[in-house]
Amino acid sequence: MNTSRRAAAQAPHLTIGRVARAAGVGIDTIRYYEREGLLPAPARRISGYRDYTPDAVTRLRFIRRAKELGFTLPEIRELLALSADRERGVRGVKQRAVARLAEIDRRIRELKRVQRGLKNLIDACPGHGALECCPILTALSHEET
């Protein structure tokens, strides 16, 4: 066997199940990311099974962690592209992270507003009596002014 064939034969190749376990994602998630272009399609074995390299695990972990930080799939696609851009990558990644943080701050403010409103409705509700007199149901049934 020549050297290049031997190196290819010795390179670790993983099944989709092993990749899923190592990356902490489901098999269907991997297939979805492939369809969406977030994960390059792997080589196929003669049997037709997918044949992944360890790079797939690294990329899937990146995607999973980015999702945990609240990045959307289009944003993750952009982050992946920026991570390969040696000239503008760091600046672009920072800009995306700053934008994500601003969006999270906006959502927190909105959730706090909703929390205050719900707390006020709960405090106003006696917890007994006719449904028509329930301030929670009344507030939910009427348009905001």
N, C-alpha and C positions, 0 to 999 in steps of 0.2 A: 504494500500500500504506500503510495507516495505521501510526502509530508503534508500537503494541503488537505488530502483526503483524510489523513489520520487526525489532523487538527479539527476538521469539521466533525469527524466521528466522535471526538473527545469533548467537543463543546457541549455544555449542558443544555439539553432541550427538554422542555416541560410540556406536560399535557395541560389542557385547559383547567382541569380539576386542581392540579398542583398549583398552577398560577393563581387560581381563584383563592385557594387556601392561603397561599403565601402573601397575597395582596390584601386579603380581608374583604373580598367582594364576591358576589355571586357569579356563577357561570353565565347567566343571562345578561348580567351587567357587562361582562367582557364582550359578549357578542354585540350588545347594543353600542358600546363604545367603538367597536370596530366599524359598525354600520355608520356611525356618526363621524368617523374619521379622527377620533381622539386617540385611537390605538391602531397602529398599522396592522394590516392583515398579516397574519403569520404565514410562514411556509406551510405546506401540507405534506404529510407523510404519504407514502404510496397507498396506504389504507384510506386516505382522505381526512384523517384526523389532523387537527391543528397542531403545529410544532412550534412552541414558543421558546424564546431565549430569556435569560434572566432580566434583560432590559424591559421586557413587558411588565414584570413585577414592579420594577422601579417606577415606570410610567403610571401604572395603575395606582400605586401608593400615592404618587403625586396628585393624581386626579381625586382620589378619595379624600386626601387631606385638604385640598383646595375646596372641595364640596363642603367639608366640615366647617371651613371658614366662611362659608356662605357664597362662594363664587358660583355663578351659573355655568352651564356647559359651554355656551359661547365665550364667556370670559376665560374659562379654563383652556379652551382651544387657543385663545389669544396668548395666554400665559405660556402655554407650551411652545408656541411660535416664538415668543419673546425669549424663552429660555435658550433657544438655539441661535439667537441674534447676538453675536459677540459685541457688536458696536453699540446697539441701543437697548440691549436686553435689560440691564439693571434699572435704567431710568424708566423704561416702560413698565417693568414689573412693579416698581415703587409707585408709579402713577396709578396702576390698577389697584394696588393695595390701599392707597389713600382714598380712591373712589369707593372701594368696597367698605372701608371704615366709615365714610360719610353716609353711605346708604344704611349701614347698621345703626349708626347714631340716629338717623331719621326714623328708622323702624322702632327703635327703643323709645323715642319720644312719643310716637304714635301709640305704641303699646301702653305706655304710662298713662296717656290720655284716656285710652279705653279702660284701663284698670281703675282710674279715678271715677269714671262714669259708672262702671259696673258696681264699684264699691258704694257709691251714692245710692244706686237703685236697690242694692241689697240692704243697706241701712234703712231705706224708706219702706221696705216691704215688711209687713207685720208677720208674714209666714202663715197666716190663717185668714179665713174669710172667703168671700166670693171671688172667683177668678176675675170678674169684670173690674174689681177694685185693686188688682195686683199692679203695682207701679212698674214692675219689670215687664209684664206682658203689655201694659199700656204703652210704655216707651218703645217696645219693639214693634208694636202695631201701627204707630203713627209716624208720619214723615217728619224729618227734622225741619225746624223752622229757622 
